[in-house]
Amino acid sequence: MRRRAAAGALALLLAGVATPARASTTPDPLGAAVGLMKDNASGDHARFVGTISPLPPALRSAMRGATWKPGCPVPLDDLRLLALSYRGFDGRPHIGPLVVNASVAGQIVWVFRQLFDARFPIHELKLAREFHPAQKNHDTPGDPTAAFNCRPVVSPVGPSHTFSQHAYGLAVDINPIENPFVLDGHTRDKYARPYVDRSKQAPGMIHDGDVVVRSFEAIGWGWGGRWHDGHDYMHFSRSGT
């Protein structure tokens, strides 16, 4: 039932004109961003689109009891829905959603503009799903780049009792398959095991000093790839944790 509600919310979002990198009052911000990208050409000549909107009612309803619950450290009113351009693994421009804390929304739009212009490939931008301790991928099935999710810190040995920075909307995970959390040579997701070897140079992988790390550093965010007790290569957060 919850999955059908979330799917319905996304369907409502996929329909309608928002101003790039500004707060929008359109009821269908994701659809508006898609239309705006199409208006701004496509392929190599596509212009970056980044919109910031309050959470639409349908999305708020789908999140309640799933990715947001009473007791979460940030209220729904303090979250924003971003609609962002990104280059897929197919090299083509796409639009996807990201939910973040309102206090960092403009900064995250700026970061994704840098990644889009640099043609850094992102498999998919997708809203997180409800956290369950037993699931291997703690955001969304596949290889999603996602942000807000009211859940605990999760390492390769399992969940902790501490809220993740994702629970505040102050963290972003990019291409989790290609950039796993690695602890003592082990990662939680079996599909990410080929990427434990960080000497590889594969599309979507993040390496120290690359455009992804530099862009997040420019807004003052830290990278989990530099942690000493395990390395969370997908993870960027305002606190650095």
C-alpha positions in Angstrom: 0.0 0.0 0.0 2.8 2.4 0.9 4.6 1.6 -2.4 1.4 2.4 -4.3 1.1 5.7 -2.5 4.7 6.7 -3.2 4.2 5.7 -6.9 1.1 7.9 -7.0 3.0 10.8 -5.5 5.7 10.5 -8.1 3.2 10.3 -10.9 1.7 13.6 -9.8 5.2 15.1 -9.7 5.8 14.0 -13.3 3.5 16.4 -15.0 3.9 21.1 -15.6 6.9 26.0 -15.2 9.5 26.5 -12.6 12.4 28.9 -12.4 15.8 27.3 -12.3 17.4 27.4 -8.8 14.5 29.3 -7.2 11.7 28.3 -5.0 8.6 27.3 -7.0 4.9 27.2 -6.1 3.9 25.0 -9.1 2.0 21.9 -7.9 4.1 19.7 -10.3 7.7 20.8 -9.9 9.4 17.8 -11.3 7.2 17.8 -14.4 7.8 21.5 -14.8 11.6 21.0 -14.7 11.3 18.3 -17.3 9.4 20.7 -19.6 12.0 23.4 -18.9 14.8 21.1 -19.9 13.1 20.2 -23.1 12.6 23.8 -23.9 16.3 24.4 -23.4 17.4 21.9 -26.1 18.7 18.4 -25.5 21.8 16.2 -25.8 25.1 18.0 -25.7 23.4 21.4 -25.9 21.1 20.8 -22.9 21.1 23.5 -20.3 21.2 22.6 -16.6 17.9 22.9 -14.8 17.7 23.0 -11.0 14.5 23.9 -9.2 13.6 24.2 -5.5 10.1 23.6 -4.2 8.3 23.0 -1.0 7.2 19.4 -0.7 4.0 18.9 -2.7 1.1 17.5 -0.7 1.1 14.2 -2.4 4.8 13.7 -1.7 4.4 14.7 2.0 1.6 12.2 2.3 3.7 9.4 0.8 6.7 10.2 3.0 4.7 10.2 6.3 5.2 6.9 8.1 7.8 5.8 5.5 10.9 8.0 4.9 9.6 10.5 7.5 8.1 9.5 10.9 7.2 11.3 14.1 10.4 11.8 16.1 12.5 12.5 13.0 15.0 15.3 13.7 13.7 17.6 11.0 10.0 18.6 10.2 8.6 18.1 6.7 8.2 21.9 6.5 12.0 22.3 6.6 12.6 20.0 3.6 12.6 20.9 0.0 12.1 19.0 -3.2 14.8 19.6 -5.9 14.4 18.7 -9.5 17.9 18.5 -11.0 19.5 17.8 -14.4 22.1 15.1 -14.5 24.0 13.1 -17.1 23.1 9.5 -17.1 25.3 6.5 -17.8 23.9 6.8 -21.3 25.5 10.2 -21.6 22.1 11.9 -22.1 20.5 14.5 -19.9 17.8 13.5 -17.4 15.8 15.1 -14.6 15.4 13.6 -11.2 14.2 14.4 -7.7 16.2 14.9 -4.5 14.8 15.9 -1.1 17.2 18.0 1.1 17.1 20.4 4.0 15.9 23.8 3.0 19.0 25.4 4.5 21.3 23.7 1.9 18.9 23.5 -1.1 20.6 26.2 -3.1 24.1 24.8 -2.4 23.1 21.3 -3.6 21.6 22.8 -6.9 25.0 24.5 -7.4 26.9 21.2 -6.9 24.8 19.3 -9.3 25.3 22.1 -11.9 29.0 21.5 -11.6 28.6 17.7 -12.1 26.2 18.2 -15.1 28.6 20.6 -16.8 31.5 18.2 -16.1 29.5 15.3 -17.6 30.0 13.2 -14.5 27.7 10.2 -14.9 24.9 9.5 -12.4 23.0 6.3 -12.8 19.7 7.7 -11.4 18.3 10.4 -9.1 15.5 8.8 -7.0 13.6 9.5 -3.8 14.6 7.2 -0.9 12.4 4.4 0.3 11.5 3.4 3.8 14.4 2.0 5.8 14.3 -1.6 7.0 17.3 -2.9 9.0 17.5 -6.2 7.0 17.6 -4.6 3.5 21.0 -4.6 1.8 20.6 -1.3 0.0 19.3 1.1 2.6 17.9 3.7 0.2 16.3 2.5 -3.1 16.8 -0.7 -5.1 19.4 -0.4 -7.9 22.0 2.4 -8.0 20.2 5.6 -6.8 21.6 8.9 -5.9 19.4 10.0 -3.0 19.5 12.4 0.0 16.8 12.7 2.8 15.8 9.5 4.6 15.0 9.4 8.3 17.1 6.4 9.2 20.1 5.5 11.3 23.7 5.4 10.3 24.3 2.2 8.3 27.7 0.6 7.9 28.8 -2.7 6.3 28.1 -4.3 9.7 24.6 -3.0 10.0 22.6 -0.1 11.4 23.5 1.9 14.5 21.3 3.7 17.0 22.4 7.2 15.8 20.5 9.3 13.3 22.3 9.5 10.0 22.9 13.0 8.5 20.4 11.8 5.8 17.7 12.0 8.6 18.4 15.8 8.7 18.4 16.2 4.9 22.1 17.2 5.1 23.7 14.3 3.2 23.7 13.0 -0.3 24.8 9.5 -1.5 26.0 9.4 -5.1 26.1 6.2 -7.2 26.1 3.7 -4.3 27.0 0.7 -6.4 30.1 2.3 -7.8 30.9 4.0 -4.5 30.2 1.6 -1.6 30.8 1.9 2.1 33.9 -0.3 2.6 35.0 -1.5 6.0 38.0 -3.9 6.3 37.6 -4.7 2.6 33.9 -5.6 3.0 30.8 -3.9 1.6 27.2 -4.5 2.5 25.9 -4.7 -1.1 27.1 -7.7 -3.1 26.6 -5.7 -6.4 29.1 -3.1 -5.2 31.9 -5.6 -4.5 33.6 -5.1 -7.9 34.1 -1.5 -6.8 35.8 -2.1 -3.5 39.1 -1.8 -5.4 39.4 2.0 -5.6 42.2 1.9 -8.1 39.6 1.2 -10.8 38.6 3.9 -13.1 35.0 3.1 -14.0 32.2 5.5 -14.9 30.4 6.9 -11.9 33.2 6.2 -9.5 34.3 9.0 -7.2 38.0 9.6 -6.5 39.8 12.0 -4.2 40.3 15.4 -5.9 37.8 14.8 -8.7 34.9 17.1 -9.7 32.5 15.5 -7.2 34.8 15.9 -4.2 35.9 19.4 -5.2 32.3 20.6 -5.8 31.1 19.4 -2.4 34.2 20.8 -0.7 33.4 24.2 -2.3 30.2 24.3 -0.2 32.0 23.1 2.9 30.8 19.5 2.9 32.9 16.5 3.8 33.4 13.2 2.0 33.1 9.8 3.5 35.9 8.5 1.3 38.3 10.2 3.6 37.1 8.6 6.8 39.6 6.6 8.8 37.2 4.0 10.3 35.8 2.7 7.1 35.3 4.6 3.8 31.9 5.6 2.6 32.7 6.6 -0.9 29.2 7.5 -1.9 28.6 9.8 1.0 28.8 13.6 1.3 27.5 15.6 4.3 27.5 19.1 5.7 29.0 17.8 9.0 31.5 15.5 7.3 30.0 12.5 9.2 
